[in-house]
Amino acid sequence: MKKEDIIEHQGYILDITPEYITVEIMNKAACVSCSAKGACSMGEVEAKVIEVENSGYEFYKKGESVNVLLKKSLGFKALYISYLIPLVILVVILLSLSALGAGELVTGLAVLTGLAIYYSGIYLLKDKFRKEYVFTIEKLN
């Protein structure tokens, strides 16, 4: 896999079990490196915990720094699933019911119901997504 085809984050190993290696990564907002970040409250650094399947990673140690890797195509697919598709659902329901003359309360409740159904479906498919979105780790050089 080419270097430009992967998303890479540095992290460190929190825990190692026979099934999973738990890694904490620091997710940095794009504006963290901005010179005006001291005057702006937009810059964020957020810790995320990732579970990586433990298959052949016996030579890692707790507390060790590693790179967490994911295929970039899966990152884009996650963006579509979590942001783009719900936005399309919201806009379609909103415009359709508004064009039909439905009241604001009915339209708002229909939008919320549509999104609730969508996210319930995503929740029910979480095991499928867990199998599809496979993270790997590598030692830092």
C-alpha angles and dihedrals in degrees: 000000000000119000092240090055095064138070111224131193129176117232144145133246114258100177141358123209129166089259105036144018110216113214128184116212128187109233107205124198115235092250096058091099093048115119091224095056092110091063095042129070093203097087112097138176113195129183117228126190117217127189114215119193109252104230113142097344096116093126095067122100132210110265093022118139114241142166116246111212133198130170109260091226089062090051091055091046089053090053091052093048096046102037117008101047094046089049091052090048090050094049095044093050093042096050095040095052093041090053090050090053098248116162123256093253093052092045093049093048091047091052091049091047092049092050092045090054091048095050091044088057090050089050091051090052095049094111090054090050091048089057093045098045100062117175121202130194135213133187118259112250 
